Amino acid sequence: MGCALIECMECSYQASVKAGTIFHRSHVPLTVWFRAIWWITSQKTGTSALGLQKILGFGSYKTAWALLHKLRRAMVRPGRECLRGTLEIDESYVGGEKPGKRGRGATGKVLVMIATEIKDEKIGRIRLHRVENASAATLEAAVKEVAQSGSVIRTDGWRGYSQISRLQYTHTVIRKDAKIGENLLPYCNRVASLLKRWLLGTHQGAVSHAHLDYYMDEFTFRFNRRTSRYRGKLFYRLLQNAVQVEPVPFSQLRKRIRDRKPRNTTYRENLT
């Protein structure tokens, strides 16, 4: 199946309709891409590359893996708005059981900042943001990326949040204890629990640190649309995003993920 071309009326230059999108230079027909998008959005808990390979009948696991990872990049709409209103923010570590200290700075784990909107004492939209550490400089920069100025920020008593009121936020400390890993702020605790359960259930916990950001993007995409009754709308939203994000060559998927080098792993899902 050929792909339609668009032609400039002035210079007669022709370009594929896939140019400048995640479908750019893909040998997979658009009809198969659309089937993949429908399958991914119709699965309430998500799907693995191996599952996608079986459903679409790909002979190559690598093709299914690359397609799925490209679509994960399309799950973040370019220029999406920040969270606003009353927010609860805390961190949690993601990773398997490993020896070492617990809490902020836990060895061998990835620290993730969780931000949740609170609407009528329920969770609204969320954002997940990987942070290198729990220092004030790192956390303040992350808060500025996810929270709109003027929002009310609820945190624990960790000193890393002690100065965020000077960043044009109203800061409220609702839990003095700053220990991470247990008795977290209630809404963030719920999101952290669901995230870990999703990683363990759908992906058997075999997600490398190098690709974790994009798995979290998928979790966020699904969580923020959890109340949608129409799978067709999710299909449309993901397809809409897919034509707005920049092309991602396979070499870029493997080499460097958001300026982080992949770590070695033995699980196929990560292809590293």
C-alpha positions as CSV (number, residue, x, y, z in Angstrom):
1,M,0.0,0.0,0.0
2,G,1.5,3.3,-1.1
3,C,1.5,6.4,0.9
4,A,-0.1,9.6,-0.4
5,L,2.1,12.6,-1.3
6,I,1.4,16.3,-0.9
7,E,2.8,18.7,-3.5
8,C,3.7,22.4,-3.2
9,M,1.7,24.5,-5.7
10,E,4.7,26.9,-6.1
11,C,7.7,24.6,-6.5
12,S,6.1,21.3,-7.1
13,Y,8.1,19.7,-4.3
14,Q,6.5,16.5,-3.1
15,A,6.5,15.1,0.4
16,S,4.9,12.2,2.1
17,V,1.9,12.8,4.4
18,K,4.0,10.9,7.0
19,A,6.9,13.4,6.9
20,G,7.5,15.2,10.2
21,T,5.4,12.7,12.3
22,I,6.3,9.6,14.2
23,F,5.3,7.7,11.1
24,H,8.2,9.3,9.1
25,R,10.1,6.8,7.0
26,S,8.3,3.9,8.6
27,H,8.0,0.7,6.5
28,V,4.9,-0.3,8.5
29,P,1.7,0.7,6.6
30,L,-0.5,3.4,8.2
31,T,-3.3,0.9,8.4
32,V,-1.2,-1.3,10.7
33,W,-0.2,1.8,12.7
34,F,-3.9,2.6,13.2
35,R,-4.6,-1.0,14.3
36,A,-1.8,-0.7,16.8
37,I,-3.1,2.6,18.1
38,W,-6.6,1.1,18.4
39,W,-5.3,-2.0,20.3
40,I,-3.2,0.1,22.7
41,T,-5.9,2.5,23.6
42,S,-8.5,-0.2,23.9
43,Q,-6.5,-2.1,26.5
44,K,-7.4,-0.7,29.9
45,T,-4.1,-1.7,31.5
46,G,-1.8,-1.3,28.4
47,T,0.1,-3.9,26.5
48,S,3.6,-5.2,26.1
49,A,5.7,-5.3,22.9
50,L,5.4,-9.1,22.9
51,G,1.6,-8.9,23.1
52,L,1.5,-6.3,20.3
53,Q,3.7,-8.5,18.2
54,K,1.3,-11.4,18.6
55,I,-1.9,-9.3,17.9
56,L,-0.5,-7.7,14.7
57,G,1.4,-10.7,13.5
58,F,4.8,-9.1,13.3
59,G,7.6,-11.5,12.4
60,S,10.1,-9.2,14.2
61,Y,9.9,-8.4,18.0
62,K,12.0,-5.4,17.3
63,T,9.3,-3.9,15.0
64,A,6.7,-4.2,17.7
65,W,9.0,-2.8,20.3
66,A,9.9,0.2,18.2
67,L,6.3,0.9,17.2
68,L,5.2,0.8,20.8
69,H,8.0,3.1,22.1
70,K,7.3,5.6,19.4
71,L,3.6,5.7,20.3
72,R,4.6,6.2,24.0
73,R,6.4,9.4,22.9
74,A,3.2,10.5,21.3
75,M,1.3,10.2,24.6
76,V,2.6,13.5,25.7
77,R,1.0,16.3,23.8
78,P,3.5,19.0,22.8
79,G,2.9,22.2,24.9
80,R,0.5,20.5,27.3
81,E,-0.6,22.8,30.1
82,C,0.6,22.5,33.7
83,L,-1.5,21.3,36.6
84,R,-3.3,24.0,38.5
85,G,-5.4,24.7,41.5
86,T,-4.7,22.6,44.7
87,L,-1.9,20.1,44.1
88,E,-0.4,17.4,46.3
89,I,3.3,16.7,45.6
90,D,5.6,14.0,46.9
91,E,8.2,11.5,45.7
92,S,8.4,7.8,45.5
93,Y,11.1,5.4,44.4
94,V,10.6,3.0,41.6
95,G,12.6,-0.2,41.3
96,G,12.8,-3.8,42.5
97,E,13.8,-4.8,46.0
98,K,17.4,-4.1,46.4
99,P,19.7,-3.8,49.4
100,G,20.5,-0.4,50.7
101,K,19.0,2.4,52.7
102,R,15.3,3.3,52.3
103,G,13.8,6.7,51.8
104,R,15.1,9.7,49.9
105,G,18.4,8.6,48.3
106,A,17.5,4.9,48.3
107,T,20.2,2.9,46.6
108,G,19.6,1.4,43.1
109,K,16.1,3.0,42.7
110,V,14.7,5.8,40.6
111,L,13.2,8.7,42.4
112,V,10.0,10.0,40.9
113,M,8.2,13.2,41.8
114,I,4.4,12.7,41.8
115,A,2.1,15.7,41.4
116,T,-1.7,15.3,41.6
117,E,-4.5,17.8,41.2
118,I,-7.1,17.6,44.0
119,K,-10.7,18.3,42.9
120,D,-13.6,17.7,45.3
121,E,-11.3,15.5,47.4
122,K,-10.6,13.3,44.4
123,I,-7.6,12.9,42.1
124,G,-7.7,15.0,38.9
125,R,-4.8,15.0,36.5
126,I,-1.4,13.8,37.4
127,R,2.2,14.3,36.4
128,L,5.1,12.0,36.9
129,H,8.6,13.5,36.8
130,R,11.9,11.6,37.3
131,V,14.3,13.5,39.6
132,E,17.9,12.8,40.1
133,N,17.8,13.6,43.8
134,A,15.6,15.2,46.5
135,S,17.6,18.4,46.8
136,A,15.8,21.8,46.9
137,A,17.3,22.9,43.5
138,T,16.1,19.7,41.8
139,L,12.6,19.6,43.3
140,E,12.0,23.3,42.8
141,A,12.9,22.9,39.1
142,A,10.6,19.9,38.8
143,V,7.7,21.7,40.5
144,K,8.0,24.6,38.1
145,E,7.7,22.2,35.2
146,V,4.5,20.6,36.4
147,A,2.6,23.3,38.4
148,Q,1.1,26.5,37.2
149,S,2.1,29.7,39.1
150,G,-0.4,30.6,41.8
151,S,-1.3,27.0,42.6
152,V,-1.6,25.7,46.2
153,I,1.1,23.1,46.8
154,R,0.7,20.5,49.6
155,T,3.8,18.6,50.6
156,D,5.4,17.0,53.6
157,G,8.0,18.7,55.8
158,W,11.0,17.8,53.6
159,R,13.4,20.7,53.5
160,G,13.6,20.4,49.7
161,Y,10.2,22.0,49.5
162,S,10.7,24.6,52.2
163,Q,11.3,27.5,49.8
164,I,8.8,26.9,47.0
165,S,6.6,29.7,48.3
166,R,9.1,32.1,46.8
167,L,8.3,30.6,43.4
168,Q,4.8,32.1,43.3
169,Y,3.1,29.2,44.9
170,T,1.1,28.9,48.1
171,H,2.9,26.2,50.1
172,T,1.1,24.1,52.7
173,V,2.8,21.5,54.8
174,I,0.2,18.9,55.7
175,R,2.4,16.2,57.0
176,K,5.5,17.1,59.1
177,D,7.1,13.6,58.7
178,A,9.4,13.7,55.6
179,K,10.2,10.0,55.5
180,I,9.6,8.5,52.1
181,G,8.4,4.9,51.4
182,E,5.6,4.7,53.9
183,N,2.7,6.8,55.1
184,L,3.0,9.1,52.1
185,L,0.5,11.9,51.3
186,P,-2.7,10.1,50.5
187,Y,-3.3,11.0,46.9
188,C,0.3,10.7,45.8
189,N,0.5,7.4,47.7
190,R,-2.4,6.1,45.7
191,V,-0.8,7.1,42.4
192,A,2.5,5.6,43.4
193,S,0.9,2.3,44.4
194,L,-1.0,2.1,41.1
195,L,2.1,3.0,39.1
196,K,4.1,0.2,40.7
197,R,1.3,-2.3,40.3
198,W,1.0,-1.4,36.6
199,L,4.7,-1.8,36.0
200,L,4.7,-5.1,37.8
201,G,1.5,-6.4,36.2
202,T,1.7,-5.3,32.6
203,H,5.4,-5.3,32.2
204,Q,6.5,-7.8,34.9
205,G,8.5,-5.1,36.5
206,A,11.1,-5.4,33.8
207,V,11.4,-1.7,32.8
208,S,14.9,-0.4,32.5
209,H,15.8,3.0,34.1
210,A,16.7,4.3,30.6
211,H,13.1,3.9,29.3
212,L,11.2,4.5,32.5
213,D,10.2,8.1,31.5
214,Y,8.2,6.9,28.6
215,Y,6.5,4.1,30.5
216,M,5.5,6.8,33.0
217,D,4.2,8.9,30.1
218,E,2.0,6.0,29.1
219,F,0.7,5.5,32.7
220,T,-0.1,9.3,32.9
221,F,-1.9,9.2,29.5
222,R,-4.1,6.3,30.7
223,F,-4.6,7.6,34.2
224,N,-5.7,11.1,33.1
225,R,-8.2,9.6,30.7
226,R,-9.4,6.8,33.1
227,T,-13.0,8.1,33.2
228,S,-13.4,8.3,29.5
229,R,-16.2,5.9,28.3
230,Y,-15.2,6.1,24.6
231,R,-12.2,4.2,23.4
232,G,-12.6,6.0,20.0
233,K,-11.8,9.3,21.7
234,L,-8.6,7.9,23.2
235,F,-7.7,6.6,19.7
236,Y,-8.3,10.0,18.3
237,R,-6.2,11.8,21.0
238,L,-3.2,9.5,20.5
239,L,-3.4,9.8,16.7
240,Q,-3.7,13.6,17.1
241,N,-0.5,13.7,19.2
242,A,1.3,11.3,16.8
243,V,1.2,13.8,13.9
244,Q,2.5,16.6,16.2
245,V,5.6,15.0,17.8
246,E,8.9,14.9,16.0
247,P,10.1,11.7,14.2
248,V,12.1,9.3,16.4
249,P,14.5,7.1,14.5
250,F,15.1,3.6,15.9
251,S,18.8,4.5,16.5
252,Q,17.6,7.3,18.8
253,L,15.3,4.9,20.7
254,R,18.2,2.8,21.6
255,K,21.1,5.2,22.0
256,R,20.0,7.9,24.4
257,I,16.7,8.4,26.1
258,R,16.1,11.9,27.3
259,D,19.8,12.4,27.7
260,R,20.2,9.2,29.7
261,K,22.3,6.2,28.5
262,P,20.4,2.9,28.7
263,R,21.6,0.4,31.3
264,N,22.2,-3.2,30.6
265,T,19.3,-5.6,31.1
266,T,18.4,-9.1,30.1
267,Y,14.7,-8.6,29.5
268,R,13.6,-8.3,25.9
269,E,11.1,-5.5,26.5
270,N,14.0,-3.0,26.9
271,L,16.0,-4.1,23.8
272,T,19.2,-2.8,25.4
